[in-house]
Amino acid sequence: MAHHHHAHHQGHDRGHTHGAGHHHHHGEVNTHGPAFLIAIALNSIFVVIEFAYGFVAHSTALMADAGHNLSDVLGLALAWGAARLATKAPTAQYTYGMRSSSILAALANALLLLVACGGIAWESIQRITSPPVVASSTVMLVAAAGIVVNGLSAWLFAKGSKEDLNIRGAYMHMAADALISLGVVVAGGIMMVTGWYWLDPVVSIAIVALIVWGTWGLLREAIQLALSAVPTSIDFKAVQDFLSHQTGVTGVHDLHIWGMSTTESALTVHLVMPQGHPGDQFVDDLTRQLKARFSISHSTLQIELGTTVHACSLHPAGDPHGSHKCEHVH
């Protein structure tokens, strides 16, 4: 009946390290370990230096940059912790392992960033009316160092940013930081030449606006994953059509597709096959095809003969046989 099968992964051992629900970018998570550690160390040191210089040089722009870098360090730590947890083997209590911690991390990360932005914006708005004299050369030097630190950190994550929302969050922060530091350098140069010190808080507000704009998408996607929405990379209708066109399938219902983590998707479905159970080979092949075509790594297929009313019903009382499990009609 309910059948759970995965194609063997690059010949690695299914049994021990991570149970049957293994991680599907297994190697990748481990290769990000050093990237996370280097980026966290670099950025932590830099935040302290940058904030101190921002304070001394009377520059909210530097402090804004430091604040953003700090939120990155926390974000990186969250993302790294989630990536580590995602490789944990399932237990009797957490049958999916800790995969979905990556979704929570992406969510926390986005919220954290928005909070940090609020504080910096508040400080900057107060400074616009009477801007203090800014030590422009110090600002330029420190921000230039920021470009190097962030550029390097972003480069460390560039490879993994395609598949994983979490790594993408880390990568986007780093890339944005490098650009922001560049903006601070330019502003420092202009202030040095013109003495327009109001430019400093204005630049901080622009930085904040940029961060909020960038974080919004991350937040939205993380919330969708947290609510078990169909991941944006998967076309629900296409999967439904694909399943209903399989030989012997006369009906498809209870189709659910959701993200188990920021990288992996799962599917459960009931297939009505009046000719009888097509055999394990059919189920295995279908599972493999779902993985290859739609990159759904965990499929559970329930085969039904259609002899009872299995389909979902909005009125469970009027349907003595079926209406189990769910309350929506497909």
N, C-alpha and C positions, 0 to 999 in steps of 0.2 A: 504494500500500500504506500505509505509515505516512504519516499526513497531519497537518500542523501548520498550523492556520489561526486567525487572530484577526480578529474584526470590527474594522473601522477605528475608531480612537478619535477622538472629537470632531474628525474631520478633521485630526489632526496627523500630521506626516510620519513614516511608519513606517521609512523607510530609514536615516536617519543617526544621530540622537542616541542611540537605544538599541536598534538592531537590531530583528529581528522579535519578540524577547521583551520588548516594552516594559513599562515600569512602569505599574501600573494605577491608582495614585493619583498620577499624575505631578505634577500641579499642586500637590497637597497637600504633598508632601515639601518643595517649594521654599518654600511659605508657612510651613512650620515653621522654616525656617532662622533668621529673625529671632527667633522665639519661643525657640529653643534658645540663641541667643547672649545674649539679654537675661537669660534665666533663669540661664544659667551664670555670667554676670558678677555679677548681683545676689547669687546664692547664694554665690559664692566670697568676695566681700567680707564678706558676712554671717557666714560660717563663722569667718573669722579673728577678727572682732569678738566673736562669741558665745563662742568657745572662750576667748579672753583674759578676758572678763568672768566666765565660769564659773570660771576658775582663780582670779581675784582674789576673787570672791564666795564661794568654797568650795562651789560648787553642781555636784554631778554631774548634776543634772537639766538644767542649761544645757549642760554638756559633752555629755550624751547627745543633746540636741537638736542641738548643733553637729556631733557625730559623724554623726548621721543626715543632717543637711544636707550634710556632706562627701560621704557616700556617694551623696547625690542628685546632687551636682555631677559625681562620677565617672560615675554612672549616666546622667546627662544627656549627658555627653560621649560615652559609649559609644553611647547611643541616637542621638545626632546623627550620629556617625561612621557608624553602620550605615545611617541614613536617607540619608546622602550616597552611601555605597557602593552602596546599592540602586538608585540611578539610573544607575550605570555601565553602559556598553554591554557586551554579551557579547563575549568574545574567543574565539580558537581554543582556549584552554586552559580558561577559565571560561565554558562555553557558556551558562550561566544568568545570566551577569553575577555581581555580588557580592550578589545579593538575600538569600541565606540568612545573610549576616553579621548581619542584624537578629535572627535566631533566636539566634545566638551572643551577641549583645549582651544580649538579654533574659535569657539564662542567666547570663552573667557578672554582670549587674546584680543578679539575685536572690541569687547566691552571696555577692557583695560585701557586700550588706546584712546577710546572716546573720552574716558574720564581724565586721562592725562592731558588731553587737548583742552578740556574745559578749564583746568587750572591755569594753563599757560595763556589761553585767550584772555582770561580775566585779568591777569597781571599786565598783559600787553595793552589792553584797552585803557587801563588806569594810567599807563605811562605815555600814551599818545599826546595828551594835553601838555604835560611838562616833561619832555624826554631828558634824561640825564646825559651828560657828555659821555660818549662811548669811546673806549680805547680801540680805535678801528684796526690798527696794525695787529694787535693781539687777537682780535676777533678773526681777522683774515687767516692768520697762521693756524689757530686752533681749528677753524672750520676746514682749512685745507687738509689738516691731519685727519679730520672726519671723513673727507672724501676717500682718502686712502683706506681707512679702517672699514668703512661701509662698503666700498667697492670690492674690497677683498672678501668680506663676509658674503656679499651677494653672489660673488663668483663661486664660492664654496657650495652654494645651494642651487645654482642655476640648473644643474642636471635633473634634480628630483622635482623641480617645481611644476613639471607638466602633469604628473600623475596624482600628486597628493596635495590636497587643499591646505594641509598643515604646513608642508614644506613651502608651498606657494606663499602662504602667509609670511613665513620667515623671509623668503626671498624678496617679496614685494617690499617689506619693511626696509630691508637692507638697501635695495635699489633706490627706494624713495629717499632714504637717508642720505645716500651719496648725492642725489640731486639737490636735496634741501641744503646740505653743507655747501654745495656749489653756489646756491642762491645766497647763503650767508656771506661767502667770500666776496661775491659781486657787490652785495649791499655794503660790506666793509670798505670796499674800494671806493664806492660812490661817496660814502660818508667821509672818508679820508680827504677826498678832493673837495667836496662841497660843504661839509659840516652840517648836512641835513640829518641830525640825530633822530628825528622822528621816524626816519626810515627803519630804524631798528625794531621798534614795536610793530610797525606796519608789516615788516617781513615776518615777524613771529606769527601774526594773525594769518598771513598768507600760508605759512607753513601748516598751521592748524587746519585751515580750510582744506588744504591738499590732503592731509592725513585723514580727515573725516571723510572726504570724498572717496579715498582709496579703501578705507575700512568698511564702508557701507556694504559693498559687494560681498566682502568676506563674511560680514555679519549675517547678511541675508542668506547666503549659501549655507552657513553653519546652522542657522535656524531651520532651514528646510531639511537638512540632514537630521537634525535633532527631532524633527517632527515626522521622521520616516517618509519623507517625500521621495518620489522617484528621482534619482540623481540626474542632474541636468544633462549628463553625457549619454543618457539612455532614453530612447524613444519608446514610450510605453506602447503606443499603437503598433509600432513595428514588431515588437516582441509578441504582442497579442496575435497579430496576423501570422507571424512566423509559426507560432504554436498551433493556431487553428488550421493551418495548411498542411500539417503533418499527416501522413497516411494513417487512416483509421480514426482520426480525431473528428468527432462530430460536434463537440462543444468545449469551450474553454471558460471556466469561471473561477472566482476567488483568486484572481491573479494579483499578487502583491510583489512590488519591487522596491527595495529600500537600500540605503547605504548602511553597511554594518560599521564602517569606519570611513575616514576621509579617502581611502583608496579602494575599499572592497564593497561589492554589491551582492545582495542576496535576492532570491526569488522563490516564492511558493505559488503553486498553481494546481488546480484540479482539472484534469483532462478527461472528457467523457469519450470512452472508446467501447461502443456496444459489442464489437467482435470479440472482446475479451482482452485480458492483459497481454500486451505485445511482447513481454519478456524483458529481462534485465538489459539485454543488449540494446534494445530500442531506447530505454531510459538512459543508459550510459552514453549512447551516441548523442541523444538530445541534450543532455547535460554538457557534453563536450562542445557541441555546436553553440549553445547559449554562451559558453565561455569565450569561444573563438569569435563569434559575431558581435556579441553585445558586451563582452568582458564582464559577465555576471559569474562570479566565482563560486557561489554556493546556491545550487538549485535543489529544491525539494519538490518532486512531482507526485501528485496523487492521481492514480488511475481509477476511474469509475466506469461501471458498465451502463450507467444511466437508468437503472431499474427503480431507483427511488428519487424523490425530488431533493437533489442535493443543493441546488442553486440557492443563493442568498435570497432572503425574503424580507421585505420591510415590515411584514406582519407575522411574526413568529407564531402567534396563536392560531392563525388560519392555516398553518402548514405543519402538521404533526410530524412529518418525516424529516424534512431537511432543516433549513434555516439554522444550521449550527455554525458557530464561529464568527459570523459577521452580520452586519446590519446595513449593507449597502448593495445596490444592484449594479452589476456591470452591464 
